[in-house]
Amino acid sequence: MPLIIIAGLPASGKSVRSAELVNYFESRGKTVYQVSELGCIQLAGYSKNECFRDSQKEKLVRSSVKSEVVRLLNKNDVVVVDGSNYIKGFRYEIFCVSKATRTTQCTLYCAIVKDQAWCFNETRTNKDELYDKDVFDALCMRFEEPQHNNRWDSPLFTLFPEEPLAGENIFNALYNQQALLPNLSTQNAPLNSTNYLFEMDKITQDIIKQVISAHKLGATGSIKIASNASTVDIPPDLNPSQLNRVRRQFLNYMKLHSTGNVSIEKISSMFIQFLNSNYR
């Protein structure tokens, strides 16, 4: 699914541009999906200012945005990511996702003078969408402007509020150019995403719980793992703290050495093999 990343200062007209993109691409017969940063903030139960004042809450929202992009991405329709996307590292992560999916991507930068953006913010009628001054200033200070020479920002379309949407140029960038092929560097980012690590942590915890429960019930020797149909062979005197230490070693190994070719479905078998190899 061709992907459009919108980036810009607070109150720079990103949602307006997002709506324009939806209208334009739908008029060209394309299905369009919007991934809204504000929508993810509200879904998480935060206010906009509350979210951007708390780095942990902001990370959760970014993870939610990325998860939605991963879920919707295919080679035919259009996904518009409507948000500040002010961190270039996050834009690079999204670039890696689109490259791994073998689809095209471009960036739309809503350029604006900071003072004009603040005036736009103050004239908003929906009070829930207003930025407090300290949050506005902090986001402006942290904003990492997209650059043409960054491959994850390219092709880059820069538009000021008074300029019309460059719909035809954006359409050509998405549908009339060849998608980049995935490589090792772009596959690592999806592997180390918050969702992947969360799933890996959950799978390994579940296996450890099954082993500990079996020991409490008096099981000895090989312990069958229900979710995998494989067996774990560990010493009967092994305690939970030792098992969890091995689990942490496995997680660290996967973070440092995985090449991005491991699907989440294989983690269970790999962890069981790792356990067995440590206690033979």
C-alpha positions as CSV (number, residue, x, y, z in Angstrom):
1,M,0.0,0.0,0.0
2,P,1.6,3.3,-1.0
3,L,2.4,5.3,2.1
4,I,2.3,9.0,2.8
5,I,4.0,10.4,5.9
6,I,2.8,13.8,7.0
7,A,5.2,15.8,9.1
8,G,5.1,19.3,10.5
9,L,5.0,21.6,13.5
10,P,2.0,21.7,15.8
11,A,-1.0,23.4,14.2
12,S,0.7,23.5,10.8
13,G,-2.4,22.1,8.9
14,K,-1.5,18.4,8.8
15,S,-5.0,17.2,9.3
16,V,-6.3,19.6,6.6
17,R,-3.7,18.2,4.2
18,S,-4.6,14.6,5.2
19,A,-8.2,15.3,4.4
20,E,-7.2,16.8,1.0
21,L,-5.1,13.7,0.3
22,V,-8.0,11.4,1.1
23,N,-10.3,13.3,-1.2
24,Y,-7.8,13.5,-4.1
25,F,-6.8,9.8,-4.0
26,E,-10.4,8.7,-3.7
27,S,-11.3,10.8,-6.7
28,R,-8.6,8.7,-8.5
29,G,-10.4,5.5,-7.6
30,K,-8.1,4.5,-4.7
31,T,-9.0,3.2,-1.3
32,V,-7.4,5.4,1.4
33,Y,-6.8,4.7,5.0
34,Q,-5.9,7.4,7.6
35,V,-3.8,6.6,10.6
36,S,-4.3,9.6,12.9
37,E,-1.9,10.4,15.7
38,L,-4.7,12.3,17.5
39,G,-7.0,9.3,17.1
40,C,-4.4,7.1,18.8
41,I,-4.0,9.6,21.6
42,Q,-7.7,9.7,22.2
43,L,-8.0,5.9,22.0
44,A,-5.4,5.6,24.7
45,G,-7.5,7.8,26.9
46,Y,-5.1,10.8,26.9
47,S,-5.5,14.4,26.1
48,K,-3.1,15.9,23.5
49,N,-1.2,17.9,26.0
50,E,-1.0,15.1,28.6
51,C,0.4,12.8,26.0
52,F,3.2,15.1,24.8
53,R,4.2,16.0,28.4
54,D,4.9,12.4,29.2
55,S,7.5,10.6,27.1
56,Q,6.2,7.1,28.1
57,K,2.7,7.9,27.0
58,E,4.1,9.4,23.8
59,K,6.1,6.3,23.1
60,L,2.9,4.2,23.5
61,V,1.1,6.4,21.0
62,R,3.9,6.1,18.5
63,S,3.8,2.4,18.9
64,S,0.1,2.4,18.3
65,V,0.6,4.5,15.1
66,K,3.2,2.2,13.8
67,S,1.1,-0.9,14.6
68,E,-1.8,0.5,12.6
69,V,0.6,1.2,9.6
70,V,1.9,-2.4,9.7
71,R,-1.7,-3.7,9.9
72,L,-3.0,-1.7,6.9
73,L,0.0,-1.8,4.6
74,N,-0.3,-3.6,1.3
75,K,0.7,-2.8,-2.3
76,N,-2.6,-1.4,-3.7
77,D,-4.3,1.1,-1.4
78,V,-3.0,4.3,0.2
79,V,-2.2,4.9,3.9
80,V,-1.9,8.5,5.1
81,V,-0.1,8.9,8.5
82,D,-1.5,12.1,9.9
83,G,0.6,13.3,12.8
84,S,3.6,15.5,13.7
85,N,6.1,12.6,13.0
86,Y,8.7,15.0,14.3
87,I,11.3,12.4,15.1
88,K,13.4,11.4,12.1
89,G,14.2,8.0,13.7
90,F,10.4,7.2,13.8
91,R,10.1,8.3,10.1
92,Y,13.0,5.9,9.4
93,E,11.1,3.1,11.2
94,I,8.1,3.6,9.0
95,F,10.3,3.8,5.9
96,C,11.7,0.4,6.9
97,V,8.2,-1.0,7.2
98,S,7.1,0.2,3.7
99,K,10.4,-1.0,2.2
100,A,10.0,-4.4,3.7
101,T,6.5,-4.5,2.3
102,R,7.9,-3.6,-1.1
103,T,5.6,-0.6,-1.6
104,T,6.3,3.1,-2.3
105,Q,6.4,6.0,0.1
106,C,6.7,9.7,0.2
107,T,6.7,12.5,2.8
108,L,4.5,15.6,2.8
109,Y,6.1,18.4,5.0
110,C,3.6,21.0,6.1
111,A,6.0,23.9,6.3
112,I,5.0,27.0,8.3
113,V,6.5,29.8,10.4
114,K,6.3,29.0,14.1
115,D,4.5,32.3,14.9
116,Q,1.9,31.6,12.2
117,A,1.4,28.0,13.6
118,W,0.8,29.4,17.1
119,C,-1.8,31.9,15.7
120,F,-3.6,28.9,14.0
121,N,-3.5,27.1,17.3
122,E,-5.1,29.9,19.2
123,T,-7.9,30.3,16.7
124,R,-9.1,26.7,16.9
125,T,-12.7,26.3,18.0
126,N,-12.2,22.8,19.4
127,K,-10.6,23.3,22.7
128,D,-9.5,19.6,22.9
129,E,-7.2,20.2,20.0
130,L,-5.5,23.3,21.4
131,Y,-1.8,23.0,22.4
132,D,-0.7,24.6,25.7
133,K,2.2,27.0,25.1
134,D,4.8,24.9,26.9
135,V,3.9,21.8,24.9
136,F,3.8,23.8,21.6
137,D,7.2,25.3,22.2
138,A,8.7,21.9,23.3
139,L,7.4,20.2,20.1
140,C,8.8,22.9,17.9
141,M,12.2,22.7,19.6
142,R,12.3,18.9,19.2
143,F,11.0,18.9,15.6
144,E,13.5,17.3,13.1
145,E,12.7,18.8,9.7
146,P,12.5,16.3,6.8
147,Q,15.4,16.6,4.3
148,H,15.5,15.7,0.6
149,N,18.8,13.9,1.1
150,N,17.4,11.5,3.7
151,R,16.3,8.4,1.8
152,W,13.5,7.8,4.4
153,D,12.1,11.3,3.7
154,S,12.4,11.1,0.0
155,P,10.5,11.9,-2.2
156,L,9.7,15.0,-0.2
157,F,6.9,17.4,-0.9
158,T,7.1,20.7,1.0
159,L,3.9,22.8,1.1
160,F,3.1,26.1,2.9
161,P,-0.5,26.7,4.1
162,E,-1.3,28.9,1.1
163,E,-0.1,26.5,-1.5
164,P,-2.4,24.0,-3.2
165,L,-2.0,20.2,-2.7
166,A,0.5,18.8,-5.3
167,G,-1.9,15.8,-5.9
168,E,-0.6,14.8,-9.3
169,N,3.0,14.9,-8.3
170,I,2.3,12.8,-5.1
171,F,0.3,10.3,-7.1
172,N,3.1,9.9,-9.6
173,A,5.7,9.4,-6.8
174,L,3.6,6.6,-5.3
175,Y,2.3,4.8,-8.4
176,N,4.7,5.6,-11.2
177,Q,8.0,4.7,-9.5
178,Q,9.5,1.4,-8.6
179,A,9.3,0.3,-4.9
180,L,12.6,-0.1,-3.1
181,L,13.6,-3.7,-2.3
182,P,14.0,-4.7,1.3
183,N,17.5,-5.3,2.6
184,L,19.0,-6.3,5.9
185,S,19.1,-2.7,7.4
186,T,15.4,-2.1,6.7
187,Q,14.3,-5.5,8.1
188,N,15.9,-4.9,11.4
189,A,13.6,-2.1,12.5
190,P,10.4,-4.0,12.2
191,L,12.0,-6.9,14.1
192,N,13.0,-4.6,17.0
193,S,9.6,-2.8,17.1
194,T,7.7,-2.5,20.3
195,N,5.1,-5.0,19.2
196,Y,7.6,-7.6,18.2
197,L,9.5,-7.4,21.4
198,F,6.2,-7.4,23.4
199,E,5.1,-10.6,21.6
200,M,8.5,-12.3,22.1
201,D,8.5,-11.4,25.8
202,K,4.9,-12.8,26.2
203,I,5.8,-16.0,24.4
204,T,8.9,-16.7,26.5
205,Q,7.1,-15.8,29.7
206,D,4.4,-18.3,28.9
207,I,6.8,-21.1,28.3
208,I,8.6,-20.4,31.6
209,K,5.2,-20.3,33.5
210,Q,4.4,-23.7,32.0
211,V,7.7,-25.2,33.1
212,I,7.3,-23.8,36.6
213,S,3.7,-25.0,36.9
214,A,4.7,-28.5,35.8
215,H,7.5,-28.6,38.4
216,K,5.0,-27.6,41.1
217,L,2.8,-30.5,40.1
218,G,5.7,-32.9,40.4
219,A,6.6,-33.3,36.8
220,T,10.2,-34.5,36.1
221,G,12.3,-35.0,33.0
222,S,10.8,-33.8,29.7
223,I,8.1,-31.2,30.1
224,K,5.7,-30.8,27.1
225,I,4.9,-27.2,26.2
226,A,1.2,-27.0,25.3
227,S,1.5,-24.0,22.9
228,N,4.3,-25.7,20.9
229,A,4.1,-29.5,21.3
230,S,7.8,-29.5,22.0
231,T,9.5,-30.6,25.2
232,V,11.8,-28.9,27.6
233,D,14.5,-31.0,29.2
234,I,15.9,-29.2,32.3
235,P,17.2,-30.4,35.7
236,P,14.5,-31.1,38.3
237,D,16.3,-28.8,40.8
238,L,16.3,-25.8,38.6
239,N,14.5,-22.8,40.2
240,P,12.4,-20.0,38.7
241,S,15.1,-17.3,39.1
242,Q,17.5,-19.5,37.0
243,L,14.9,-20.0,34.3
244,N,14.2,-16.3,34.1
245,R,17.9,-15.5,33.9
246,V,18.1,-17.8,30.8
247,R,15.0,-16.1,29.4
248,R,16.7,-12.7,29.7
249,Q,19.8,-14.1,28.0
250,F,17.6,-15.3,25.1
251,L,15.8,-11.9,24.7
252,N,19.1,-10.0,24.8
253,Y,20.6,-12.4,22.2
254,M,17.6,-11.9,19.9
255,K,17.8,-8.2,20.2
256,L,21.5,-8.1,19.4
257,H,22.0,-10.9,16.8
258,S,18.8,-11.5,15.0
259,T,19.0,-10.6,11.3
260,G,15.3,-9.8,10.9
261,N,14.5,-13.1,9.2
262,V,12.8,-14.7,12.2
263,S,9.1,-14.7,12.2
264,I,7.2,-14.4,15.5
265,E,5.8,-17.9,15.0
266,K,9.3,-19.4,15.3
267,I,10.2,-17.7,18.6
268,S,8.6,-20.5,20.7
269,S,10.7,-23.3,19.1
270,M,13.8,-21.2,19.2
271,F,13.4,-20.4,22.9
272,I,12.8,-24.1,23.8
273,Q,16.0,-25.1,21.9
274,F,17.8,-22.3,23.7
275,L,16.6,-23.7,27.1
276,N,17.5,-27.2,26.2
277,S,21.0,-26.3,25.0
278,N,21.7,-24.5,28.2
279,Y,20.9,-27.5,30.4
280,R,22.3,-30.5,28.5
